[in-house]
Every structure is written in structure tokens, then in C-alpha cells.
Amino acid sequence: MTYLVLAYAFGVAMLGGYLAWSLRHLRELERPKR
Amino acid sequence: MNNYEKAATGAVALMLVAAGAIFLYAPTDALQGPVQRIFYLHVSSAIAAFASFAVVLVGGIVYLWRESAAADRLARAGALVGVVFTTVTLVMGMLWAKPVWGVFWTWDARLTSTLVLWIIYAGYLLVRRLAEPGRQAARFAAVVGIFGFIDVPIVYFSVTWWRTFHPGPVIVTDALPAAMLGTFLLTMACTLVLGATMIAVRYRIEALLDARERVSEPGVVVKARGAEMGTEPVP
């Protein structure tokens, strides 16, 4: 059970973290420059 | 909320539906117990990685054929997302191997060829980051991306070509009960939608970075400044 939890925790952290990071990066790039 | 954020929210919602099927609908495996549920995301991530590397292959071929900057951007986006999915596949596989095989890692044909796949595309990304942007780097990367794809069928067929610890194909051989197969197909479809969303977001980032790169080129800056001042740009 521990390995199941660890595996899904890693999967969610990696995929969710990457998606959140890339959306934040995109938002920064699309922000109009002064 | 922009369109990319809306698409990402939709993809996350689909992954939550898949999680519901994995933990609430799919039956527990009689031999391995709950740890077998790692299978659903582990295999779906591997398929999403193969699809992402297929995008790199197509992007590389189109770039070499037409020198299309859009194809090069698509290849860069596919490589990054493919490496993310391959990382998930490898780590989840290791965490499944420990309770089942007794070890996190063994130099088995499937595991080794997957690690080689990760190294090829991580190398591709490293080359793109370190090389001076331009035609030369894009052409070299396209060649690496095309030849790197040769490892994808090697990974897939490794379990049939060599004797391995890793189980053979279970989807095409009808080895799964209907509830497990349904859960797997749903998870795979949701993971592919997530992968496509990630590639679309990364493509947009690459396009904006390319536009910034062009603006920071000296000639373009002079041209832009000339236009701003109402004078002719220096040729």
C-alpha cells in the first residue's frame, strides 16, 4: 500500500507540478511589458 | 482565465475521473493486491511518452523538409513533455517493482531501453538549451529527434524480443478482465488529453520565447527603433 501511495504521489506531483509551472510561465510571458 | 488554462482545467478534471475509476471501480488484483493499481498510470504515461516522441519525430521531419519554425517548436514541446511522462513511467515502475520483484531496478531489456529513451530526449533538450539558437542547432536536434525515435519500437518490443522480468503485453493479448481493461482505456485516453494539453501550452511558450528572441536580435531592434522614430532603418 505504501508503494501505491508513493507512486501516485510522485505521478501527481510530477504531472501536476509540470502543468502548473508551465501555465505560470505562460502567464508571465503573456503579461504585457511596460 | 485564458484558453490554455481552461484546457488544463478540463484535462485535470478528466484525470480526476480516471483516478475515480482506478481507486473506486477497478477490482483489486488477486495476486499482487492494491499495488497493481500502479499499472494504470504507469502504462498510460509510457503511451503518452511514445505519442510525445512521435510529435518530435514528425516535427523533426517537417523541419528538415520545409525549415518550418513551427515544426521545430512543436518538436521542442513534444520532447519536454515526453521526458516528463518517461520520468513518471520510470519512477512509478520502480515503485511497483520493489514490492513485486524485491528490487527497485534491474538491468532488464525493457527498463534499460526506457532509461536509454529518457537519456536520448533529455540530451536533446540539453542540446537545445546549450546550443546557440539558429538553423544549425535546429537541424542537429531534428536529426537527434528522428533517430532517437528508433528506441520507441525497441522499448515496445523488448519484452517479446528478449527474456525479461517485465511482464509482456497484456492489452493486445486480452489478458485483462473487462473492468480492468475499461479502467485502463479510460486512464490512457485521459492521459493522452493531458499530454496534448501540455504540448499545446509548451508550444505557446516556445512561440513567445521565439518572438522575444527575434525582437532582441540587433537588426530587428534597429528596425523597430527606426520605425518608432519615423526614420528609415539601417539596412
Interface residues (C-beta under 8 A of the other chain):
Chain A: M1 Y3 L4 L6 A7 Y8 F10 G11 M14 L15 G16 Y18 L19 S22 L23 H25 L26 R27 L29 E30
Chain B: N2 Y4 E5 A8 A11 V12 M15 P34 V35 R37 I38 L41 H42 S45 V84 F85 T87 V88 V91 M92 L95 W96 K98 P99 L194 T197 M198 V201 R202 R204 I205 L208 L209 R212
